[in-house]
Amino acid sequence: MASVSTVDFGQIVAAATRLSTAQRDGVPCAPVRDLIGPANIAAAYAVQSRIIADFVAGGRTPVGRKIGLTSPAVQAQLGVDQPDFGVLFSDMNCPTTQPVDVRRLLQPKVEAEVAFVLSGDIDVEVDAVTVRAYVECGVAALEIVDSRVAGWDITLGDTIADNASSGLYALGDRVPVGELPDLTTIAMSMAENGTMVSEGKGADCLGSPWAALAWLANTSRELGAPLRAGEVVLSGALGPMAPVTPGATYTATISGIGAVSTLFTEGASA
């Protein structure tokens, strides 16, 4: 694997600036792989870290993490072959009682997944079984992913650098961890205005959402940023992404957990 040392610091800064400018101006940019390479994971996370630091300095509050690229269907859509992660901020959380204005985003797509709320810090190595001791509850979630890269023309390096193509998210009702079903066998369906646009199952998320959470916990701990109590973790898509259409309502239903629904508007709702 390539390392940050193979990429000049100025290129890290330039990549972060390109992505941040695209978000600030609302105009998608060219990929950043010309600066950091298509699969230099260390360099890509260095870009992400710089962007996150700027967000925090600007007053945004981190509240959790998101895992991306867990579903084979999503990996195939984007032409990548491994998961990644990004950081969630408080202003990304969209109450389901309010519509989401798509003008907050550049190129939104929506996907359904299981979210977790953590009950404790995860500062030891875990697996898909032991990680459950650190979870307070599970939630049906919609993640509204976005890309600052024009046309979603991304490699693994591009999406990692772009905070794992994070956008917004919406959460349904909480289900206590002891009442969660077998997350390997759960079924997901997502509809746009009542018409099915995505289907999947728990096993499509790195084997199960528990396995995805364990991967993130171990990876974050190795990087010196362990998951903390109270954080929200989006565990990754259970099926293919769908483009967001202004005026449409998207509803995800996950067996044994519940449903979550969000209306997207373009400007003020009626």
Secondary structure, DSSP 4 states (H G I P E B T S, - for coil): ---GGGS-HHHHHHHHHHHHHHHHHT--B--SHHHH-SS-HHHHHHHHHHHHHHHHHTT--EEEEEEES-SHHHHHHHT--S-EEEEEEGGGB--TTS-EEGGG-SS-EEEEEEEEEESS---S---TTGGGGGEEEEEEEEEEE--SBGGG---HHHHHHTGGG--EEEEEEEEEGGG---TTT-EEEEEETTEEEEEEEGGGTTTSHHHHHHHHHHHHHHTT----TT-EEEEEESS--EE--TT-EEEEEETTTEEEEEEEESSS--
